[in-house]
Amino acid sequence: MIFLGIGGAVDYTHAVTNKQKSQTAMDAVVLALTRMDQDSVDIQAEGRKLFRSALKSRGLKVKPTSMKFTTDEGGKITGTAD
């Protein structure tokens, strides 16, 4: 029973760490996209490419099923991934 509890704690810690790394990767991608010329870059394609690269560089082997990058009228970029 103790091993089950320890195993669960390790799995939970691993999941939280991966989520934090994924969020950091998304933050970096959104910042990189804001530095690009919005009129000449396909935000979706560039965002997907950068996010996959950022995940890989952080040692994450997850493959998001969906990624979405949006720009509002004021030029603010947001990104989400599942």
Secondary structure as a PSIPRED ss2 file (coil, helix, strand):
# PSIPRED VFORMAT (PSIPRED V4.0)

   1 M C   1.000  0.000  0.000
   2 I H   0.000  1.000  0.000
   3 F H   0.000  1.000  0.000
   4 L H   0.000  1.000  0.000
   5 G H   0.000  1.000  0.000
   6 I H   0.000  1.000  0.000
   7 G H   0.000  1.000  0.000
   8 G H   0.000  1.000  0.000
   9 A H   0.000  1.000  0.000
  10 V H   0.000  1.000  0.000
  11 D H   0.000  1.000  0.000
  12 Y H   0.000  1.000  0.000
  13 T H   0.000  1.000  0.000
  14 H H   0.000  1.000  0.000
  15 A H   0.000  1.000  0.000
  16 V H   0.000  1.000  0.000
  17 T H   0.000  1.000  0.000
  18 N H   0.000  1.000  0.000
  19 K H   0.000  1.000  0.000
  20 Q H   0.000  1.000  0.000
  21 K H   0.000  1.000  0.000
  22 S H   0.000  1.000  0.000
  23 Q H   0.000  1.000  0.000
  24 T H   0.000  1.000  0.000
  25 A H   0.000  1.000  0.000
  26 M H   0.000  1.000  0.000
  27 D H   0.000  1.000  0.000
  28 A H   0.000  1.000  0.000
  29 V H   0.000  1.000  0.000
  30 V H   0.000  1.000  0.000
  31 L H   0.000  1.000  0.000
  32 A H   0.000  1.000  0.000
  33 L H   0.000  1.000  0.000
  34 T H   0.000  1.000  0.000
  35 R C   1.000  0.000  0.000
  36 M C   1.000  0.000  0.000
  37 D C   1.000  0.000  0.000
  38 Q C   1.000  0.000  0.000
  39 D C   1.000  0.000  0.000
  40 S C   1.000  0.000  0.000
  41 V C   1.000  0.000  0.000
  42 D C   1.000  0.000  0.000
  43 I H   0.000  1.000  0.000
  44 Q H   0.000  1.000  0.000
  45 A H   0.000  1.000  0.000
  46 E H   0.000  1.000  0.000
  47 G H   0.000  1.000  0.000
  48 R H   0.000  1.000  0.000
  49 K H   0.000  1.000  0.000
  50 L H   0.000  1.000  0.000
  51 F H   0.000  1.000  0.000
  52 R H   0.000  1.000  0.000
  53 S H   0.000  1.000  0.000
  54 A H   0.000  1.000  0.000
  55 L H   0.000  1.000  0.000
  56 K H   0.000  1.000  0.000
  57 S H   0.000  1.000  0.000
  58 R C   1.000  0.000  0.000
  59 G C   1.000  0.000  0.000
  60 L C   1.000  0.000  0.000
  61 K C   1.000  0.000  0.000
  62 V C   1.000  0.000  0.000
  63 K C   1.000  0.000  0.000
  64 P C   1.000  0.000  0.000
  65 T C   1.000  0.000  0.000
  66 S C   1.000  0.000  0.000
  67 M E   0.000  0.000  1.000
  68 K E   0.000  0.000  1.000
  69 F E   0.000  0.000  1.000
  70 T E   0.000  0.000  1.000
  71 T E   0.000  0.000  1.000
  72 D C   1.000  0.000  0.000
  73 E C   1.000  0.000  0.000
  74 G C   1.000  0.000  0.000
  75 G C   1.000  0.000  0.000
  76 K C   1.000  0.000  0.000
  77 I E   0.000  0.000  1.000
  78 T E   0.000  0.000  1.000
  79 G E   0.000  0.000  1.000
  80 T E   0.000  0.000  1.000
  81 A E   0.000  0.000  1.000
  82 D C   1.000  0.000  0.000
